[in-house]
Amino acid sequence: MQPITIQSSSGFNDGTDSYLELLQKQLDMAKKNAEAIDALSRRADQDQKSLARERVAEIKKQIDALRRMLLLFGGKDAKAVLQQLKDLASQLKQAAGILKASPDSAAPDTAASDNGDGYAAYAEQQASADADAQAAANPFQMPLPPFDAQRAEDDKQIEFVTNALKSLRAMTERMVKQQENQH
């Protein structure tokens, strides 16, 4: 993004120049405020995703504990465990939604991204220029989105916990059916 500057088309009078200087200062202040808001928004998104990752890890631990409990007590409270599993599935769905939301808005957790200008701005500008050059060289090829290692790890964890939850749910449902058939 190129900086916006306000210039006097003629040195008509000092009043106009001072007014333009004031407008330029206000524009610069608005840009700084917008950058600060963007940084806060990115940080809030990172914090929310971090909490969601912690929640996925907690859900995994709860699934493991429920599995051990069922194996230890023989499915005595299988119906109650089924309800807990439904609650955990709902919580996992919420956490997954947060982690899968808008990868474009997630900024990497590095000092360079907090810098605001400098390297991060240059890297963004260079990436944009590279994408434009590639599109010009081969207009029929769709550009690939950049690989996001954290997103890939999040997806892997969500899939693992989802499969563990489904497996335990199937095992618990079998136990409930066995108990109903015995009575």
N, C-alpha and C positions, 0 to 999 in steps of 0.2 A: 504494500500500500504506500503510495507516494504521499509525502506531507503536503498538507494544504496550507498555502500561504496567501495572504491578502496583500496586494500591492496597489499602490496608487498609480493610476494610468497617467497622471500628470502631476507635476509638483504645484498644483493649483494654489493651495494655501496651507498654512501650518495647521489649521483646525481640522482639515480633512486627514492630514497625515497622523495627527495625534488620535483621531477617531479610529483610523485604520490600525494604529498600534494597539489601541485598547481592544478592538475586535480581535486582533491577532492574539493578544494575551488571553482573552476569554476563550478563544478557540483552543489554544494550547492547554489551558486549564481544563477544558471539557475533555480533551483527548487524554490527559493524565487521569482524570476521574474515571473515564470509561475503561482505561487500562487497569486501574485499581479494582474496579468492579469486576472486570473479567478475571483478574487474578484471584479475587475472593471467591468467585463462582467456581473456578477450576479447583481451588483448594477445598471448597465445600463438597464438590463432586468426588474428589479424591478421598476425603474423610468418610463420606457415605459409602463408597466402595470398600474402603478398608473395614468399616464396621460390618458390611455384608460378608466380606471374606471371613471375618471372625465368626459371624453367625453360622456360616456354612461349616466351619471347623467344629463349632459347638454341636450342631445338628449331627455331624458324623459321630462325635463322641456319644451323644445320646442314643443314636441307633445302635452303636456297639454295646452300650450298657443294656439296652432293651433286649438285644439278642442274647447276651450272657444271662440275663434274668430269665428269659423264656427257657433257655437250655437248662438252667439250674433248677427252676421250679416246675418244669414240664408243662408249661402253658396254662398254669392254673388261672391266671388273670389275662388270658389271651384277648378277651373282648376289650378290656381296658387298654391293653397295649395297642390294639387296632385303632382306638380313638386317639391315642397319643401319636401314632404314626400318621394319621390324617392331619393332625395339627402340625406335625413336623413337615409334612409334604407342603402344606400351605405356607409355612415359614420359608421353606427352601425355594418355593416358587417366587416369593417376594424378594428374597436375596438374589436369586438368579436374574430377576427383572432389573434390579439395580445394577448388577454386574454387567449385564448385556446392553444396558442403555447407552446410547450415543457414544461410541468410542472416540468420535471426533472431539468431544468436549473434555475428554480426560487428558490432562497434561502430565507428562512424565514427572516423577518426583525427583527432580534434580535441581541443583543450584542454578544451572544454566537457564531453566525455565522461569525461575524467580527473578533472574536478572532483568528480564523485560526487553532490553535492547541488546545489541551486541551479537553474540554468537547465535542465540535462538532466532533472532530476526533474520540474520544472514542465512541460516540453515533453511528457514521457511522460504525465503526468497529464492535460494538456490534450488530447492526442491520444486518450486513452482516453475522456474525456468527450465529445469530438466524435463518436467512433465510436458511443458509446452513444446520443447524440442522433439520429444519422443512422439507426441501427437502429430506434429508436422511431418516427421519422417514416415510414420505409418498411421494414416488417419483412420484405418479400419480396425485397428487394435484397441481394445478397451484397456485403459490403464488399471493396473492392479493396485488395490489399497495397500498401504504399508503394513508389514507384519507387526502385530502387537503381541509380544511375548506374554505380557501380563494377562491379556484377554484370553490367549490360548491356554494358559495355566488355569485361569478362572473357569473356562469352559470344561477343561479336563476334570477339575475338582467337582464341579456341579454334576457332570455326568457320572463320576464315580459315586458320589453321595446319593444321587437319584437311583442308580442301580442297586446300591446297598439297601436303600429304603424299599424299593420294589421287591427285592429278594426277601427281606424280613417280613414285608406285608404278606407275600404269598405263603411263607412259612407259618405266619400267625393265623391266616385264614384257614389253612389246613388244620391247625390245632383246634380252632373254634369248631370246625365241622366235625372233627373227631369227638370233641366233647359233646356236641349236640347229638351225635349218633349213639353215644354211650348212655344218654339219659332217656 
